[in-house]
Amino acid sequence: MSLKNELHDRFWRAFERWHELRAEGETKHELKMEGIREHGDVNHCTRNLIFSANTLHTYEKILGRFIDSCPNAARLEDLGKREFRAFMDKAIATGLAVKTLKQYGSALSKYGALTGQTRSFANLAESYARKVSDLARAGELRGPSRMTPTISVRDRMIEILRAWDARHFDRTGEPRAYHLGALIQKET
């Protein structure tokens, strides 16, 4: 069996484990609280679970690249900390965006949980997250291509839109979105 197929099977089992736990009434919050209470680690009980199909797909894609970067590996367990570091260092050197690098670290942490290397991979993922944040602050890594407005900008935008709504209502006696809704209804 190829390593990618084996990886897919392990991820699928982690996805199914979550659905079994959920069917028994477990919640993510309860699992995280249990991890804090019993191990002092919020992610201890969730590391070996996959919660959504989107996460499953994203992690498989990232980890497929990870496996491709290690062509001599015979088993998933053969890929350890050295390969993790090499993969992340190459991704950083390539100039990937901060968000992408953090996804890589998260996926590799999950990989560690599914291959019996939970603690070492989780610790490496945390150290690389700090490194990526430091490089981003220093301006050495690309930030997001689409900037998220600050809270003050968002609040000012809402204030302006409310003023426009009020002026429109004063002029027409109708809410501003009314005309758009009427046009849409006419077209359908």
N, C-alpha and C positions, 0 to 999 in steps of 0.2 A: 504494500500500500504506500502511495506517495506521502510525503510529509504534509503536503497541503490537504490531502484527503483526511489524514489522521487529525490534523488541526481542526478541520471542519467538524469532524465527528465529536471531538472534545468540546468545541464551542456549542454544538447543537445539544449535547448532553447538559451543558451548563445552562442553556436556555430552557430546556425541559425541566431541569431541577427547580428553576425559579417558578415555573408554572405549577409544578407539583406543590411547592411550598405555599404558593398563593392560593391554590385550591384548598389547602388545609387551614387557610385563614391568616397566614403570615403576611406581614407588610414589610416594605423596605425599612420603614422607620423602626419597627420592632427589631429587625435584624441589626440595624446600626446601633440601637441602644444596647442590645445584647453584647455586641462587639465592644462597646465602651465599658459596660459593666464588668464583663468577664476577662477582657484582654487589654483594656485601655487603648483600643484601636477601633475607630469608627467603622473601618472597612473590613475588619477581620472576618465577619460572617457573610460578607457580600462579594468578596474577591473571587470566589469560585462560581459566581452566578452571572448570567447575562440576562438583562432585564428587557431588552427590546430587540426586535428584528433589525432595526437600523443600526444599533450598536454592534450586533452580530456581524452584519455586512461590513461595516466600517473597519472593525477590528480584524476581520479576516483579510480584507484588502491590505491593510498596513502590515499585518504579520506575514502575508504572502511575500511582500517585498523583503521582510526580515529574513524569511527562509531562503529566498532567492539570493540574498547577500552572503549566504553560508552554504555554498554548493557541496561541500564535503561532509555535511552532517548526515548521519545515518538514522538518528532518532531525534525526536523533538527534545528529549532531555539532554542531548549533546550540546544544545545551544545554551550557553551560559552567560555569565557576567561579561566575559571578554567580548563575545559577539554582540551583546547588548550595547556595550560602550562603543564598539567600532561602528555599529549601525547609527547610533545617536550622534556620534562625532561627525560621521560622514553627512548626516542630514543637516547638522548645524553648519558644517563647512559649505554645503550646497547652497545655503541661504534660504532655507524654507522659512515660512512665516511662523510666528510665535504660536499661533493657535494650532497649526499643523504639528509642530514639534511637541506641544503638550499632548495632543492626541496620540502621537507615537509613544510617548512615555506611558500614557494610560493603557494603551493596547499591550505594550510590553509587560506592564505590571500584571495585567490579566493573564498574559501568556505564562508568566512565572507561577501564578496561582494554579494554572491548569497543568503545569508540568512538575509540580512539587518543589518549586523554587520560590515560593511565595515571599518570604521575608527578604531575601537578597534582591529580588527584582523590584519589590515594593520600595526598598531603601534606595536602589539605584534610580527608580522613577522619580522619587522625591528629590534626590540630589540633582538630577537633570532638570526638573521643574524649576528649582532654585537657580541653576545655571542659566537656563533660558530666560527667566525673569531678569536676572542680572544683566545678561547680554542685551535684552530688550531695553532696559533702563539706560544702558550705556549707548544705545542707538546702533548697536552692531547687528541687530536682527530686524527684519521687516515686521511691522505691526499689521493690524488688519487693513485690508484694502479699502474697506468702507468704515469710516469713523462712526462711532456711536456718539450721539450728542450727550453732553453733560446734563445733569438734572436741571441746572439753571437755564440752559438753552431750551430743553424740553418744556419747562414751565413757561418760558417766554413765548414759545410757539403756541402753546395752549391758550395763553392770554390773548394773543393776536387773533387766533381763530375764533375765540368767543366774541371778541369785539366785532369781527366781520359778521358773525352770525347775528349779533344784536342789530347791527346796521341794516343787514338784509331784512330782518324781521320787521324793523321799523318802517322800511320802505315798502315792503310787499305784504306784510301781515302773515307770511308763511315761513316755516323753517327753511334754512338755506339748502338743505339736501332734498327738499320736496320736489324741486324741478327736475333734478337728476332722476329721482325715483319715478316721476311721471313719465319721463322720456323712456326709461327702461321698460316700463309697463306698456307703453305704446308700441315699442319694437317687438315685444313678445307676443 
